[in-house]
Amino acid sequence: MENGKITDKPRKSYELAEYYEVDLRTFKSWLELSPELSAIKNKKKGHYFSVKEVRAIVEHLGEN
């Protein structure tokens, strides 16, 4: 990330995929397969994950 942490502001799926250095499809499959992230896995294309959702994703998948 350019400035700050990944959890500093809302993020789109492609930004999180870039953070984890994986293809967007791989990132989305991680969300689909994770019961812990089931509440936030159904984001439509173009929508942002809230800061709270980004923190939950990073907490579950770990820091890169």
For each residue, the residues with C-beta under 8 A, 3 or more apart:
1: 4 5 6 19
2:
3:
4: 1 8 9
5: 1 8
6: 1 11 15 16 19 54 58 64
7: 51 54 55 58
8: 4 5 51
9: 4 51
10: 48 49 50 51 54
11: 6 15 16 19 48 49 54
12: 15 16 46 47 48 49
13: 16 17 24 27 28 43 49
14: 17 18 24
15: 6 11 12 18 19
16: 6 11 12 13 19 20 27 49 54 57
17: 13 14 20 22 23 24 26 27 28
18: 14 15 21
19: 1 6 11 15 16 64
20: 16 17 27 61 64
21: 18 64
22: 17 26 27 30
23: 17 26 27
24: 13 14 17 27 28
25: 28 29
26: 17 22 23 29 30
27: 13 16 17 20 22 23 24 30 31
28: 13 17 24 25 31 32 41
29: 25 26 32 33
30: 22 26 27 33 34 37 61
31: 27 28 34 37 40 41 57
32: 28 29 41
33: 29 30
34: 30 31 37 38 41 60
35: 38
36: 56 60
37: 30 31 34 40 41 56 57 60
38: 34 35 41
39:
40: 31 37 43 49 53 56 57
41: 28 31 32 34 37 38
42:
43: 13 40 47 49
44: 47
45:
46: 12
47: 12 43 44
48: 10 11 12
49: 10 11 12 13 16 40 43 53 54 57
50: 10 53 54
51: 7 8 9 10 54 55
52: 55 56
53: 40 49 50 56 57
54: 6 7 10 11 16 49 50 51 57 58
55: 7 51 52 58 59
56: 36 37 40 52 53 59 60
57: 16 31 37 40 49 53 54 60 61
58: 6 7 54 55 61 62 63
59: 55 56
60: 34 36 37 56 57
61: 20 30 57 58
62: 58
63: 58
64: 6 19 20 21
